[in-house]
């Protein structure tokens, strides 16, 4: 029950970046230690620090031994920012709960694998449908190479 509460908070945070993160996904992160939220963050803009980094900065030393709730698997590759899984490992997080795996071929399970190899307990799939709904465009582009399109059509009753 507690896991759902914290993941719901991470999803709420992720919504804050809905119109500013493209082409990156919307991601939220909540760091919890002994039942207290010690850090939280979301991805603001492409090229800027990811949600996990914002949350870890807020948590500081309290991240050691904590649980991180993230709406998407932490990245494991060097892009415009360093890998989030490395930041979580360096902070000493004990457990990571991800809503879903990252479909990006550069990540695709590697982030969770690296966390496991570092001795961090990992689980994924919690509130996955909510996380997928939040990132429809990103998921469509990663899985098919095509954009997600939404069409709105207006017409009068008489068709004019």
N, C-alpha and C positions, 0 to 999 in steps of 0.2 A: 504494500500500500504506500509506503514512504517513497519507493522508487518512482511510482506514478506521479506523486505530488511534485517531486523535484524535476522530473522530465517535463511535466506540464509547464513548469516555470521556465525551463530552458526553451521550450517551443514558443512560449509567449515572448521571450527575449528575441528569439530568431525572427519573429514577425517585424521587429523594428527595422530590420535591414531590407525589407521586401522590395523597395524601389531603388536601392543604392548599391547593391552588391554585384549586379550583373557584370561579367558572365559567371561569377562565382555563386555558389549556393547560399541560401539563408541558413545561418547556423547560430545556435545559442548554446551557452555552457553555464552550468551551475556547479560550484565546488562546495561540497558538504563535509564537515568534520564534526563528529559527535552530535549529529542532528541539527547543527547550526549551519546556515548558509554563510560561508566565509568569503566567497568570491562568485561573481557572475559577470557575464559579458556576452556580446554578440558581435558578429562580423559586420562592420560599418560599411566599408567600401573595398572594392577590388584593389589589391596591392597594399592594403593596410593590414595590421595584425589581425589574426583570426580570433574567433570567440574564446578559444581556450587560453590564448595569451592574455587577453583582457581579464578573464576570470582569475588566472594565476597571478597576475600583477596585483589584483585586488586582494587575493587571499594571502599572498606573501608566504611566510613560514608556516602558516596554518594549513597550507596545501599538503604538507607532509602527512601521509597516512590517511588522507581524505578520499572521498569518492567524487569523481567528475562525471556529471551527466551532460552528454553532448547529443545534439540532434542529428549529427552526421559523424561517421567514423573520422577520427583525427587524421589529418593528412600526413603522409610519410615521405613526401618528395620536396626537393628544393625548387621553389618557383620564385615569385617575387618576395616571398617570406620563407623563413626556415620551417622545417617540419614541426607540426604541433605535437606529434607523438614524442619527439625528442624533448620538448618543453615539459610535457607531462611526466616523462621519465625523470628528468633532471629535478623536478619539483618534489619527487618522492610520493606521488599519488599512489594509493594502494589499490584502487579499483576504478574502472572506467565502464560506464553504462552508455552505450550508443543506441540511438533510436534506429539507425539503419547503417548498412555498409555504404561506402561511397562507390557509385558506379563509374567514376572517373578511372580509366585504365591505368593512370599513373598511381592510383591508390588501391582500389579494388581489393580490400582485405589485408593489404600489406601493413596499414597502420595498426590494425588490431593485432596482427601477428607480431609486429615489433614490440607492442606493449606486453603481450603474453611472454615473449622471449625475455623481457626485462623483469619478469616476475609479477606483473600487474594482473589482477583478476579482471577479466573482460567478459562482458555480455552485450548482446545486441538484439534488436527486434522489439524493444519496449516502445509502444506507441508509434510503431513504424508507419501506419497508415496516415497519421497526422503529420509526421515529418515528410512523407512523400507528397501529401497534398500541398504542403508549404513550398515544395521545390519542384512543382510540375514541369516548369520550363527547363530547369537544369537537368532533370531526369530524362526528359524527352530528348534533349540535345546529346546527352552522354550515351544514351541507349541506341539512338537512331541516326544521329548526325543532323537531324532536322529540328527546326525551332517548334516550340509549342505555340499554336495560334488559337486565338479566341476571337470569335466574330460576334459582333452585336448588330442586330438588324432592327430597324424601326420602320413601321408602316402604319398607315391609318386603316380604319375599318373598311373603307371603300377602295383600298389598294393604291391610293395616290400618294 
